[in-house]
Amino acid sequence: MGHRFFLLPVLLTLAALFSCGKGPPRFLFPDGPALSGDPTQHRPQEDRELARIAEAARNSLPVFFRRLQSPLPGDGNFRIKYPLRADPPSGFSREQVWLSDIRFQDGRYSGSLASAPYYISGLSRGDTTVVDIEEITDWMFTQGGKITGGRSIKFFLEQIPEHERDEEQRRILEMFETD
């Protein structure tokens, strides 16, 4: 039971960390070449890995939706990562956001923003958006103190050199299920 109360703040921290963090988020899709020194600049191998993660997430969505519809004892914190159109002046076409409270109604999925977007005006934490499942880029849930899915989070945390990771980042990495 102690893990349950611990996991929600950790996951909300993750959502904030990977949505707005310190300065502009790194999890955006640039419309064109990034400016020199722009912290959102992606390396080609990073882009390929994120595309692979997104494809794997979409291919494994049945696993996520089965658990969402019939959770096991200890399951919780169901989230999907979804790109929303960023405001034009931002220089990005889309911003990745984590959605919670995933629902299926009237033949459509929807979810609530787990944190406030950084580059999308008019949307706040808790606002609801309709989801096209073909655009989902990641999913996750927790079970018994472990994270299932969330490969983009794990990928970005693993990009931080071990000696630069803080205790919370190390603890979160330890929460991922082994492959």
Buried (B, 14 or more C-beta within 10 A) or exposed (E): EEBEEEBBEBBBEBBBBBBBBEEBBBBBBBEEEBEEEEEBEBEEEBEEBBEEBBEEBBEBBEBBBEBBEEEEEEBEBBBBBBBBEBBEEBBBBBBBBBBBEBEEEEEEBBBBBBBBBBBBEEBEBEBEBEBEEEBBBBBBBBBEEBBBBBBBBBBBBEEEEEEEBEEEBEEBBEBBEEE
